Amino acid sequence: MEKVAAIATGRISPFYYRPVKYVEEAEGLDESLSDALIGDSDGRKHWLLDIRYEPLPLSSLVSSLMHSKQYKHTKDLGMTNGQLSNPEPALIKILQIMRDGHILVLLSDNREHVMMVDDLVRRRCTEAGIVLEDPYQTNAGDLCRYNAPANSGSAPLWADGTQVYLHHRTSYVYRFLADDLAEERSHSVDIRDLTVVEAGKYRCDQCEKGEKTVVWRERAGKKLCKHCFWLWDLDNGE
């Protein structure tokens, strides 16, 4: 039987950061960004696309990458007066990268900016019939089963099949801080190592994070974690 070729799916991944003040924060940024840029076993190329209008080195990793072929600065996608500078030329190249099934990490120090570019690229890819991975099918509060990655070269975070719930998405959208239901251990976990069991089971409607204490609160009329219900009760309780 003739094998059917797999459809190449591009990955557009927003990565935003808050300006760092301390060495420890810069090291954490480097670790998170390294996760976004680590090579996949399928051999796809990774590109770090700096969409800051006037980029400045913000950590040792970014400083070193700025002189590599992996790094590209696109001033045309920079934000000026609340709008993208001149996105059309950059979009032509980005759509080709996505069409080839590669991975593009968007770097900005402004969350609204990076999500604006992410949304624009996704809309243009949909219009062009280009298939992209969708990290937003997984969300904070989802109850998941951990699938220990095979041949990862490092010890798995949990035993295969461990149930975890997702607390919040990290600055790299493909990773969440997750908590073990049984032992209450926290790890940063790649969503590609998870299978969703029940969407939104532990999602607090107020803080929009995953908390084990989330339950339906009749008086508040929504699912709240213990902390958010305490705050609600201060304002509205008898």
C-alpha positions as CSV (number, residue, x, y, z in Angstrom):
1,M,0.0,0.0,0.0
2,E,1.3,3.4,-0.9
3,K,2.1,5.7,2.0
4,V,0.2,9.0,2.2
5,A,2.6,11.9,2.8
6,A,1.9,13.7,6.0
7,I,0.7,17.3,5.7
8,A,3.4,19.8,6.9
9,T,2.0,22.0,9.6
10,G,3.8,25.3,10.4
11,R,4.0,26.6,13.9
12,I,3.7,30.3,14.7
13,S,4.6,30.8,18.4
14,P,4.2,34.1,20.2
15,F,6.8,34.8,22.9
16,Y,6.6,37.9,24.9
17,Y,8.6,39.0,27.9
18,R,8.5,41.7,30.6
19,P,11.7,43.8,30.8
20,V,14.1,42.1,33.1
21,K,15.8,43.8,36.0
22,Y,17.8,41.0,37.6
23,V,20.2,38.3,36.3
24,E,17.9,35.6,37.6
25,E,15.0,36.9,35.5
26,A,17.3,37.0,32.4
27,E,18.3,33.4,33.1
28,G,14.6,32.4,33.4
29,L,13.9,34.1,30.1
30,D,16.8,32.3,28.4
31,E,15.5,28.9,29.6
32,S,11.9,29.6,28.4
33,L,13.1,30.9,25.1
34,S,15.4,27.9,24.6
35,D,12.3,25.7,25.0
36,A,10.7,27.5,22.1
37,L,13.8,27.2,19.9
38,I,14.8,23.6,20.7
39,G,15.0,21.4,17.6
40,D,12.3,18.9,16.9
41,S,13.1,15.3,15.9
42,D,11.3,16.0,12.6
43,G,14.0,18.3,11.4
44,R,11.9,21.5,11.0
45,K,13.8,24.8,11.0
46,H,13.3,27.2,13.8
47,W,13.4,30.9,13.3
48,L,13.5,33.6,16.0
49,L,11.6,36.6,14.5
50,D,12.3,39.8,16.5
51,I,9.3,42.1,15.9
52,R,10.4,44.8,18.2
53,Y,10.7,48.1,16.3
54,E,14.1,48.9,17.8
55,P,15.5,45.7,19.3
56,L,18.0,45.7,22.1
57,P,19.8,42.7,23.5
58,L,17.8,41.5,26.6
59,S,19.7,38.4,27.6
60,S,22.8,36.4,26.8
61,L,20.9,34.0,24.6
62,V,19.2,36.7,22.5
63,S,22.5,38.6,22.3
64,S,24.2,35.5,20.8
65,L,21.3,34.7,18.5
66,M,21.3,38.2,17.0
67,H,24.4,37.3,15.2
68,S,23.2,33.9,13.9
69,K,21.2,32.8,10.8
70,Q,18.4,31.6,13.2
71,Y,17.6,35.2,14.1
72,K,15.7,37.7,11.9
73,H,14.7,41.2,12.8
74,T,11.5,42.5,11.0
75,K,11.1,46.2,11.6
76,D,8.0,46.2,9.3
77,L,6.1,44.2,12.0
78,G,7.2,46.7,14.7
79,M,4.5,48.7,16.5
80,T,4.3,52.4,15.8
81,N,1.5,54.6,17.0
82,G,-0.5,51.5,18.0
83,Q,-0.3,49.9,14.5
84,L,2.1,47.6,12.7
85,S,4.6,49.5,10.7
86,N,4.4,47.8,7.2
87,P,3.4,44.2,7.6
88,E,2.6,43.1,4.0
89,P,6.2,42.4,2.8
90,A,7.0,40.4,5.9
91,L,3.8,38.4,5.6
92,I,4.8,37.1,2.2
93,K,7.9,35.6,3.6
94,I,6.2,34.3,6.8
95,L,3.5,32.5,4.8
96,Q,6.2,30.7,2.8
97,I,7.9,29.6,6.0
98,M,4.5,28.3,7.3
99,R,3.8,26.7,4.0
100,D,7.1,24.8,4.3
101,G,6.0,23.5,7.7
102,H,8.7,25.3,9.8
103,I,8.6,27.0,13.2
104,L,8.5,30.8,13.7
105,V,8.9,32.2,17.2
106,L,7.7,35.8,17.5
107,L,9.7,37.9,20.0
108,S,8.3,41.1,21.6
109,D,8.2,42.9,24.9
110,N,4.5,43.8,24.4
111,R,1.8,41.1,24.8
112,E,-0.8,42.9,22.7
113,H,1.7,43.5,20.0
114,V,2.8,39.9,19.7
115,M,-0.7,38.5,19.8
116,M,-1.8,41.0,17.1
117,V,0.9,39.6,14.8
118,D,0.0,36.0,15.8
119,D,-3.7,36.6,15.0
120,L,-2.8,38.3,11.6
121,V,-0.5,35.4,10.5
122,R,-3.2,32.8,11.5
123,R,-5.9,34.7,9.6
124,R,-3.7,35.0,6.5
125,C,-2.7,31.3,6.7
126,T,-6.4,30.3,6.9
127,E,-7.2,32.4,3.8
128,A,-4.3,30.8,2.0
129,G,-5.2,27.3,3.0
130,I,-2.0,26.8,5.1
131,V,-2.3,24.3,8.0
132,L,-0.9,25.5,11.3
133,E,-0.5,23.8,14.7
134,D,-3.0,25.2,17.2
135,P,-1.7,25.6,20.8
136,Y,-4.9,27.3,21.9
137,Q,-6.9,24.0,21.9
138,T,-5.3,23.5,25.3
139,N,-6.0,26.0,28.1
140,A,-5.5,26.8,31.8
141,G,-7.7,24.6,34.0
142,D,-7.8,21.6,31.6
143,L,-7.4,18.2,33.3
144,C,-4.9,16.2,31.2
145,R,-3.0,12.9,31.1
146,Y,0.7,13.2,30.9
147,N,2.3,11.3,28.1
148,A,6.0,10.8,29.0
149,P,8.0,11.7,25.8
150,A,9.9,8.8,24.3
151,N,13.6,9.2,23.6
152,S,13.8,12.7,25.0
153,G,17.2,12.2,26.5
154,S,16.1,13.3,30.0
155,A,14.0,11.8,32.8
156,P,10.2,12.2,32.4
157,L,8.5,14.7,34.7
158,W,5.9,12.2,35.9
159,A,5.1,8.6,35.3
160,D,3.3,8.0,32.0
161,G,-0.4,8.5,32.4
162,T,-0.2,10.7,35.4
163,Q,-3.2,13.1,35.7
164,V,-2.3,16.8,35.9
165,Y,-4.1,20.1,35.6
166,L,-2.8,23.1,33.8
167,H,-2.3,26.2,36.0
168,H,-1.3,28.9,33.4
169,R,0.4,29.2,30.0
170,T,4.0,30.4,30.2
171,S,5.5,33.1,28.0
172,Y,6.1,30.3,25.5
173,V,2.6,29.4,24.4
174,Y,3.3,25.7,23.9
175,R,4.2,25.3,27.6
176,F,2.1,25.4,30.8
177,L,2.8,25.3,34.5
178,A,1.1,22.0,35.4
179,D,0.3,20.5,38.8
180,D,0.1,16.8,39.7
181,L,-3.3,15.9,41.1
182,A,-1.9,13.2,43.4
183,E,1.4,14.6,44.7
184,E,0.9,18.3,44.0
185,R,4.2,18.8,42.3
186,S,4.5,21.6,39.7
187,H,6.4,21.4,36.4
188,S,6.6,23.4,33.2
189,V,5.2,20.9,30.6
190,D,5.0,20.9,26.8
191,I,1.4,20.6,25.6
192,R,2.5,18.1,23.0
193,D,3.1,15.7,25.9
194,L,-0.5,16.0,27.1
195,T,-3.9,14.5,26.3
196,V,-6.9,16.5,27.5
197,V,-9.2,14.5,29.7
198,E,-11.7,17.2,30.6
199,A,-11.4,20.7,29.3
200,G,-11.8,23.5,31.9
201,K,-12.4,21.3,34.9
202,Y,-10.2,23.4,37.2
203,R,-10.4,26.8,35.4
204,C,-11.3,29.7,37.6
205,D,-13.7,32.1,35.8
206,Q,-12.3,35.1,37.7
207,C,-8.4,34.8,37.6
208,E,-8.5,32.4,34.5
209,K,-5.9,30.1,36.1
210,G,-6.1,26.4,36.9
211,E,-6.6,25.9,40.6
212,K,-7.4,22.6,42.4
213,T,-9.9,24.5,44.6
214,V,-12.1,25.6,41.7
215,V,-15.8,24.7,42.3
216,W,-19.1,26.1,41.2
217,R,-20.1,28.9,43.6
218,E,-23.8,29.4,43.6
219,R,-23.8,32.8,45.2
220,A,-21.1,34.1,42.7
221,G,-22.9,32.3,39.8
222,K,-19.6,31.0,38.4
223,K,-16.7,28.7,39.0
224,L,-14.2,30.3,41.3
225,C,-11.0,29.1,43.1
226,K,-10.8,29.5,46.9
227,H,-8.8,32.7,46.7
228,C,-11.1,34.4,44.1
229,F,-14.2,33.4,46.0
230,W,-12.7,34.9,49.2
231,L,-12.2,38.2,47.3
232,W,-15.7,38.0,45.9
233,D,-17.2,37.3,49.3
234,L,-15.4,40.4,50.7
235,D,-17.1,42.5,48.2
236,N,-20.5,40.8,48.1
237,G,-20.9,38.6,51.1
238,E,-23.3,39.2,53.9
